[in-house]
Amino acid sequence: MKNHFLVAGLTMALVAGVLHNTHASETGPMQKWMRSNLAGPMGQANTPALAKGLRYAAGKPVPGMDQWTRIANQGADAADKGDVEGTKASCKACHTLYQKIYKETRRQENW
């Protein structure tokens, strides 16, 4: 009986490890950067950090995503004014337009 619990526990640990590694490999460089440089500051309403991060993103346009720079700059301008809701709206606009296609075609590109 003890061996059954041991085998079950090891199996669960193996499955959890595989799922974790699969998820980790699906996280691309830009997503990691955004989590560190935009998601954290957004949660803290740290508008100076948001403005800085969005200006950085604006300076890294992605081919075929023609509104990228404009949207990021709008978000940075809103952050400069302390307008967290306006900044969120900018992020949502970009994600609505580009998140799916970026994940499908460019997720693992260096950013």
C-alpha positions in Angstrom: 0.0 0.0 0.0 2.8 2.4 0.8 4.3 1.8 -2.6 1.1 2.8 -4.3 1.1 6.2 -2.5 4.8 6.6 -3.4 4.1 5.8 -7.1 1.1 8.1 -7.1 3.0 10.9 -5.5 5.9 10.6 -7.9 3.5 10.5 -10.9 1.8 13.6 -9.7 5.1 15.4 -9.3 6.3 14.3 -12.7 3.0 15.6 -14.3 3.3 18.9 -12.5 6.9 19.3 -13.6 6.0 18.6 -17.2 3.1 21.0 -17.1 5.3 23.7 -15.5 8.0 23.2 -18.1 5.5 23.3 -21.0 4.0 26.5 -19.7 7.4 28.1 -19.1 8.5 27.3 -22.7 5.4 29.0 -23.9 6.4 32.3 -22.2 8.3 34.4 -24.7 10.9 37.1 -24.1 8.4 40.0 -24.6 5.9 38.4 -22.3 8.6 38.1 -19.6 9.6 41.7 -20.1 6.0 43.0 -20.0 5.4 41.1 -16.8 8.4 42.6 -15.1 8.2 46.1 -16.5 4.5 46.8 -17.1 2.3 44.3 -15.1 4.0 45.0 -11.8 3.9 48.8 -12.2 0.3 48.6 -13.4 -0.7 46.7 -10.3 1.0 49.4 -8.2 -0.3 52.3 -10.3 3.3 53.3 -10.7 2.8 55.7 -13.5 6.4 56.9 -13.9 7.5 53.2 -14.4 4.6 52.6 -16.8 5.5 55.7 -18.9 9.1 54.5 -19.1 8.2 51.0 -20.0 5.6 52.0 -22.6 8.1 54.4 -24.2 10.6 51.6 -24.4 7.9 49.4 -26.1 7.0 52.2 -28.5 10.7 52.2 -29.6 10.5 48.6 -30.5 7.9 48.4 -33.2 7.0 45.0 -34.6 6.8 44.7 -38.4 3.2 44.5 -39.6 1.8 45.9 -36.4 1.4 49.4 -37.6 -0.3 51.0 -34.7 2.1 49.5 -32.1 4.1 52.7 -31.6 1.1 55.1 -31.5 -0.7 53.0 -29.0 2.3 52.6 -26.7 3.0 56.3 -26.9 -0.7 57.1 -26.0 -0.3 54.8 -23.0 2.9 56.6 -21.9 1.3 60.0 -22.3 -1.6 58.8 -20.2 0.8 57.5 -17.5 2.6 60.8 -17.6 -0.7 62.5 -16.6 -1.3 59.9 -13.8 -4.2 58.5 -15.8 -4.1 54.8 -14.9 -7.4 54.0 -16.6 -6.1 55.7 -19.9 -2.9 53.7 -19.6 -4.9 50.4 -19.2 -7.1 51.3 -22.2 -3.9 51.7 -24.3 -2.7 48.3 -23.1 -6.0 46.7 -23.9 -6.2 48.3 -27.4 -2.8 46.9 -28.2 -3.6 43.5 -26.8 -6.9 43.4 -28.7 -5.2 44.2 -32.0 -1.9 42.2 -31.7 -1.7 39.8 -28.8 -3.1 36.7 -30.6 -1.1 37.2 -33.8 2.1 38.0 -31.8 1.7 34.8 -29.8 1.1 32.7 -32.9 3.9 34.1 -35.0 6.6 35.9 -32.9 6.3 34.6 -29.3 9.9 33.2 -29.1 11.6 36.1 -30.9 14.1 38.1 -28.9 12.7 41.4 -27.7 
